[in-house]
Amino acid sequence: MPATPLYLGINILKNAFKDKKAGQGKTKRRTNLRILGLAGGFIDSFAGGGWGPLVTGTLIKEGRIPRYVVGSSTVAKFLLTITSAVTFIFTIGIHHWNIVLGLLLGGVFTAPFSAMLTSKLPTKKMFVVVGIVVILMSLITITKSILS
């Protein structure tokens, strides 16, 4: 699975430099958002990560507006975090409140920051930055898995 974000990152960079008028005549098949959200939420909750590279990366790769993608993905991630926190409370108990508090605070503080950042950056630069970050994170993951 580490190669999937690498593929997404390359496609995001291609979208950043793609000529807008060249692809206007084509109808592009959109991803089923329910299945994408379910898969991203399951992987994030079960494996501890994957929402950003899988869900946000896929939506941006499709050419959707990065501001919309980051904003809606952050809200969905926040709701997923709350659901995970409630599940942790009921399964492992409240005696691990510091873990649950860390999850909640992480979601609360990242939402406004990402919204502010996406409102300031131009769309093309955002595609480039997101593509490069996804590629770098994927290469780090691939390197760690090879060396371990």
C-alpha positions as CSV (number, residue, x, y, z in Angstrom):
1,M,0.0,0.0,0.0
2,P,2.9,2.5,0.4
3,A,3.1,2.9,-3.4
4,T,-0.5,4.1,-3.6
5,P,0.2,7.6,-2.2
6,L,3.2,7.8,-4.5
7,Y,0.9,7.2,-7.5
8,L,-1.5,9.8,-6.1
9,G,1.2,12.3,-5.5
10,I,2.4,12.0,-9.1
11,N,-1.1,12.4,-10.4
12,I,-1.6,15.5,-8.2
13,L,1.5,17.1,-9.7
14,K,0.3,16.2,-13.2
15,N,-3.0,18.0,-12.5
16,A,-1.1,21.0,-11.3
17,F,0.5,21.5,-14.7
18,K,-2.3,20.2,-16.9
19,D,-3.7,22.5,-19.5
20,K,-7.3,23.3,-18.4
21,K,-8.7,23.6,-22.0
22,A,-7.2,20.3,-23.2
23,G,-9.4,18.0,-21.2
24,Q,-12.7,19.9,-21.4
25,G,-14.4,17.6,-23.9
26,K,-13.9,14.5,-21.8
27,T,-16.3,13.2,-19.2
28,K,-14.4,11.9,-16.2
29,R,-15.8,9.2,-14.0
30,R,-15.9,10.4,-10.4
31,T,-15.0,8.3,-7.4
32,N,-17.9,7.0,-5.2
33,L,-17.5,9.2,-2.2
34,R,-19.3,6.8,0.2
35,I,-16.9,3.9,-0.6
36,L,-13.9,6.2,-0.5
37,G,-15.0,7.6,2.9
38,L,-15.7,4.2,4.3
39,A,-12.4,2.8,3.1
40,G,-10.5,5.8,4.4
41,G,-12.2,5.8,7.7
42,F,-11.7,2.1,8.2
43,I,-8.0,2.3,7.3
44,D,-7.5,5.4,9.5
45,S,-9.2,3.9,12.5
46,F,-7.9,0.3,12.1
47,A,-4.3,1.1,11.0
48,G,-3.9,4.5,12.7
49,G,-3.4,6.5,9.5
50,G,-4.4,6.8,5.9
51,W,-7.2,9.4,5.7
52,G,-5.0,12.1,4.3
53,P,-3.1,10.2,1.7
54,L,-6.1,8.1,0.6
55,V,-9.1,10.3,0.8
56,T,-7.6,13.8,0.3
57,G,-5.1,12.6,-2.2
58,T,-7.8,10.8,-4.3
59,L,-10.1,13.8,-4.3
60,I,-7.3,16.2,-5.3
61,K,-6.0,13.7,-7.9
62,E,-9.4,13.8,-9.6
63,G,-8.9,17.6,-10.1
64,R,-11.3,18.8,-7.5
65,I,-10.7,22.2,-5.9
66,P,-8.1,21.8,-3.2
67,R,-9.9,24.3,-0.8
68,Y,-13.0,22.2,-1.0
69,V,-11.2,19.0,-0.6
70,V,-9.1,20.1,2.4
71,G,-12.0,21.7,4.1
72,S,-14.5,18.9,3.7
73,S,-11.8,16.2,4.4
74,T,-10.8,18.0,7.6
75,V,-14.4,18.2,8.8
76,A,-14.9,14.5,8.0
77,K,-11.6,13.6,9.7
78,F,-12.8,15.6,12.8
79,L,-16.0,13.6,12.9
80,L,-14.0,10.4,12.5
81,T,-11.8,11.5,15.4
82,I,-14.8,12.1,17.6
83,T,-16.2,8.7,16.7
84,S,-12.9,7.0,17.4
85,A,-12.5,8.8,20.7
86,V,-16.0,7.7,21.9
87,T,-15.2,4.2,20.8
88,F,-11.9,4.2,22.7
89,I,-13.8,5.5,25.8
90,F,-16.3,2.6,25.7
91,T,-13.8,-0.1,24.8
92,I,-10.6,0.8,26.9
93,G,-12.2,3.0,29.5
94,I,-11.8,6.5,30.7
95,H,-8.6,5.7,32.5
96,H,-6.7,6.4,29.2
97,W,-8.2,9.9,29.0
98,N,-4.9,11.4,27.8
99,I,-5.0,9.4,24.6
100,V,-8.6,10.5,23.9
101,L,-7.9,14.1,24.7
102,G,-4.9,14.1,22.3
103,L,-7.1,12.7,19.5
104,L,-9.8,15.4,20.1
105,L,-7.3,18.3,20.5
106,G,-5.5,17.3,17.3
107,G,-8.7,17.3,15.3
108,V,-9.9,20.6,16.9
109,F,-6.7,22.5,16.2
110,T,-5.9,21.2,12.8
111,A,-9.3,22.1,11.3
112,P,-9.1,25.9,11.5
113,F,-5.4,25.9,10.6
114,S,-5.9,23.9,7.4
115,A,-8.9,26.1,6.5
116,M,-6.8,29.3,7.0
117,L,-3.9,27.9,5.0
118,T,-6.1,26.8,2.0
119,S,-7.8,30.1,1.8
120,K,-4.4,31.9,1.4
121,L,-2.7,29.7,-1.1
122,P,-3.4,29.9,-4.9
123,T,-4.8,26.7,-6.3
124,K,-1.9,25.7,-8.6
125,K,0.6,26.2,-5.8
126,M,-1.6,24.1,-3.5
127,F,-1.6,21.3,-6.0
128,V,2.2,21.4,-6.3
129,V,2.7,21.5,-2.5
130,V,0.2,18.7,-1.8
131,G,1.7,16.6,-4.6
132,I,5.3,17.1,-3.3
133,V,4.3,16.4,0.3
134,V,2.4,13.2,-0.7
135,I,5.3,12.0,-2.8
136,L,7.9,12.7,0.0
137,M,5.8,11.0,2.7
138,S,5.3,8.0,0.4
139,L,9.0,7.8,-0.3
140,I,9.8,7.9,3.4
141,T,7.3,5.1,4.1
142,I,8.7,3.0,1.2
143,T,12.3,3.5,2.4
144,K,11.4,2.6,6.0
145,S,9.6,-0.6,4.9
146,I,12.5,-1.6,2.7
147,L,15.1,-1.0,5.4
148,S,13.1,-2.7,8.2
